[in-house]
Amino acid sequence: MKGKIKIMTKSTPITSDEVLQQGHLWVAPIWSHTDNKFVPRPVLIVGNDRANDKVGLIINFVTKQGARDDFDVKLKYWSESGLKVPSWVRTSKPLTILKNDLKQDIVERDGVEKPRGYIGELHPEDLANVLEMCRHIF
């Protein structure tokens, strides 16, 4: 899809390949040591095309719990990104997950076909803030 502009309408289906990219939000099964099981959590894909491969994605957790330290980035445009509550990205705890762990079966939500676990895409300003903080840490 590089080099072409795709016009999205309410009836335009969204494929998994289009949304498994840097800046996209998903619900992923993450191991909880407290619950001793996998729990669904919102995550942000922070790895770019060079870092992510055919199998894995580099992600950061998204939380509604507020900032724990200076490395947590508050999302200014959380609602526009598809999140339901004000949220922060925990940039100090990157993780690699398998693409196959994401629920990629296509479902219809809000009149658009999209992968089941897909939440949305971060606003460019929020993504720039997250990536800048990642650079400060690493």
KARANOR-V418746 format. One record per residue. RES is the residue in three letters. OMEGA is omega in radians with two decimals (none if undefined). Layout:
# KARANOR-V418746
res = [RES RES]
omega = [OMEGA OMEGA]
This chain:
# KARANOR-V418746
res = [MET LYS GLY LYS ILE LYS ILE MET THR LYS SER THR PRO ILE THR SER ASP GLU VAL LEU GLN GLN GLY HIS LEU TRP VAL ALA PRO ILE TRP SER HIS THR ASP ASN LYS PHE VAL PRO ARG PRO VAL LEU ILE VAL GLY ASN ASP ARG ALA ASN ASP LYS VAL GLY LEU ILE ILE ASN PHE VAL THR LYS GLN GLY ALA ARG ASP ASP PHE ASP VAL LYS LEU LYS TYR TRP SER GLU SER GLY LEU LYS VAL PRO SER TRP VAL ARG THR SER LYS PRO LEU THR ILE LEU LYS ASN ASP LEU LYS GLN ASP ILE VAL GLU ARG ASP GLY VAL GLU LYS PRO ARG GLY TYR ILE GLY GLU LEU HIS PRO GLU ASP LEU ALA ASN VAL LEU GLU MET CYS ARG HIS ILE PHE]
omega = [3.14 3.10 3.12 3.07 3.12 3.10 -3.12 3.03 3.12 -3.09 -3.14 3.12 3.09 -3.14 -3.14 -3.12 -3.12 -3.04 3.03 -3.05 3.12 3.10 -3.12 -3.12 3.13 2.90 -3.10 3.07 -3.11 -3.12 3.08 3.10 3.11 -3.10 -3.11 3.10 3.06 3.08 3.12 3.14 3.04 3.13 3.10 3.05 -3.14 3.09 3.10 -3.09 3.13 -3.08 3.11 3.13 -3.09 -3.04 -2.98 3.12 3.02 -3.04 2.93 3.08 2.99 -3.08 3.04 -3.03 -3.12 -3.09 3.04 -3.10 -3.09 -3.10 3.10 -3.07 3.09 3.12 -3.12 -3.06 -3.07 -3.11 3.13 -3.13 3.13 3.10 -3.04 -3.10 3.06 -2.99 3.10 3.06 3.12 -3.04 -3.08 -3.10 3.11 -3.11 3.02 3.09 3.08 3.09 -3.11 3.09 -3.13 3.12 -3.02 3.09 -3.04 3.09 3.08 3.07 3.12 3.10 -3.14 3.04 3.14 3.10 -3.04 -3.06 -3.09 3.10 -3.09 -3.10 3.11 3.00 -3.12 3.13 3.11 3.12 3.12 3.12 3.12 -3.11 3.09 3.11 3.08 3.12 3.12 -3.10 -3.02 none]
